[in-house]
Amino acid sequence: MRESLSAKKQRVLDIISVFDQVYEDAECTLDYTNPLELLIATQLAAQCTDARVNLVTPHLFQKYPDVHAFAYADELELQEDIRSTGFFRNKAKNIIGCCQMLIADFDGEVPGRMEDLLKLPGVGRKTANLVLGDYFGIPGVVVDTHATRLSNRMGLTTGKDPYKIELDLQKVVPKTHWASFCHQLVYHGRAYCMARKPNCDECPIRHLCPQKL
Ligand code: SF4
């Protein structure tokens, strides 16, 4: 049965009210202390788990304490420092390029506008939305692997294109909840709605999910 937009919005509100109880403190699971660290940690998290990134970044951020240290890093050495996060050659190249552009075009600061963030090497909408939402407090819908899988299963979007999913979620999730809802999707994806075998029988939103209705 086709669900109207208003019915879907109400269903999302009901999902959020459950999520707010179950995942009250859901937040970004990457460790960082400033926007540059968040920007770099998010780039490292591509095709890698946040837990793995969190193992690498304490040493990394100690060795490269600021934007200049990354911008003028030895690329081969940086590759070795981030090797365990996968795709390390590409990531090292992008991190250096990104930090060089931050120095050249943004006074060494991480910009707080989507259009500026998207100019940086290695920064796509997912990373930009995460930095905007988590550091600058500007609402953003972060579409990662969990948001893609769960929003499809929950009937909030169709397809796998991240930008389409971002727009579909923007239509049904209140703007004030964009950032927190995406963090809650990550938590829910780990706790119940796993990729291979979702635990629908014990899922706290099973009464709100088309997979179980
Ligand atoms: S009912 Fe199943 S598919 Fe739906 S959100 Fe819960 S675990 Fe995922």
Boltz pocket constraint, residues with backbone or C-beta under 6 A from the ligand:
constraints:
  - pocket:
      binder: B
      contacts: [[A, 150], [A, 153], [A, 154], [A, 192], [A, 193], [A, 194], [A, 198], [A, 199], [A, 200], [A, 201], [A, 203], [A, 204], [A, 205], [A, 206], [A, 209], [A, 210], [A, 211], [A, 212]]
      max_distance: 6.0
